[in-house]
Amino acid sequence: MTDRIPPHGTFGRYQGPRRHNRWQPCRCDLCRAAAFRKSKEQALRRLRGIPAFVDRTPVAGHVYQLLDAGWDRSEIADAAQISRKTVYNVLDSDLRTVRATTAAALLKLRPEDAPSLRPALGAMRRVRALSAMGWTLRWIAERAGISETGLRDICSGRTKTVGRDRFDAIDRVYRAYSMRLGPSDVARRSARAKQWVTSAAWNDIDDPADRPHCVTGHNIRRRKAAA
């Protein structure tokens, strides 16, 4: 997975990565100024008695309300301008607190503002995963209540965005059948030839940066085996 490097003029770029050294901290004038501002803000917050961290429980409850209203985690992260990992930590970790700035960014989001369109990447991966398990596109389209032509456009990548209703219909079929073996050997062989993978290959099927771990390095392994 590629790292998202913060832009110049931010404290994150000045601080550098905290768990690895795939990129180095920056000490340019813009990043130094950002670090200085950060230090002054922290000092001012301490003088005013404003906590740097707040209780995670109400923040997580608000994020769950967003999810119930139709947001997904990627949309929440993008709208709040935080990382997807932070959203996962707010929801799923055992931490008792969350940064006050993160909490404020998340609490600004309203359930009724859920986006009506979303990228088609997750839908495309779900359809391909079902096909890799032996479910034909015609069968998937019938189950989801979508035309076969529309589903083929999604599966091929020609469709770039999908409505929430269409995505939810595909997701319902995916959740019900992605771990069941389908009856079509032709669908399985075709998916294998195109290097489509099953749901088990994804860590986060909606994350654009995620790569299916069962096919990553496939050509390299094949060349090594031939050698």
Long-range contacts (C-beta under 8 A, 24 or more apart in sequence): 1-209, 1-210, 1-211, 2-209, 4-83, 4-209, 9-33, 9-34, 10-34, 11-35, 11-37, 11-38, 50-100, 51-100, 52-99, 52-100, 53-97, 53-98, 53-99, 53-100, 54-97, 54-98, 54-99, 54-100, 54-103, 55-96, 55-97, 55-98, 56-90, 56-93, 56-95, 56-96, 56-97, 56-98, 59-90, 59-98, 59-102, 59-103, 59-106, 59-107, 60-90, 60-91, 62-106, 62-107, 62-109, 63-87, 63-90, 63-91, 63-106, 64-91, 65-111, 66-109, 66-111, 66-114, 68-111, 69-111, 69-112, 69-114, 70-111, 70-114, 70-164, 71-109, 71-111, 71-114, 71-115, 72-118, 72-206, 73-206, 74-206, 74-207, 75-114, 75-115, 75-118, 76-106, 76-109, 79-109, 80-105, 80-106, 80-108, 80-109, 81-105, 82-106, 84-204, 84-207, 114-164, 115-164, 116-163, 116-164, 117-161, 117-162, 117-163, 117-164, 118-161, 118-162, 118-164, 118-167, 119-160, 119-161, 119-162, 119-208, 120-154, 120-157, 120-159, 120-160, 120-161, 120-162, 121-206, 121-208, 122-167, 122-171, 122-205, 122-206, 123-154, 123-162, 123-166, 123-167, 123-170, 123-171, 124-154, 124-155, 124-157, 124-159, 125-202, 125-205, 125-206, 126-170, 126-171, 126-173, 126-174, 126-178, 126-199, 126-205, 127-151, 127-154, 127-155, 127-170, 127-174, 128-155, 128-191, 128-194, 128-196, 128-197, 129-174, 129-178, 129-196, 129-197, 129-198, 129-199, 129-201, 129-202, 129-205, 130-173, 130-174, 130-177, 130-178, 130-182, 131-155, 131-187, 131-188, 131-190, 131-191, 131-196, 132-187, 132-188, 132-191, 132-192, 132-196, 132-197, 132-198, 133-177, 133-178, 133-179, 133-180, 133-181, 133-182, 133-188, 133-198, 133-199, 134-181, 134-182, 134-183, 134-184, 134-185, 134-187, 134-188, 135-177, 135-182, 135-184, 135-187, 136-182, 136-184, 136-186, 136-187, 137-187, 139-182, 139-184, 140-170, 140-173, 143-173, 143-177, 144-169, 144-170, 144-172, 144-173, 145-169, 146-170, 174-199
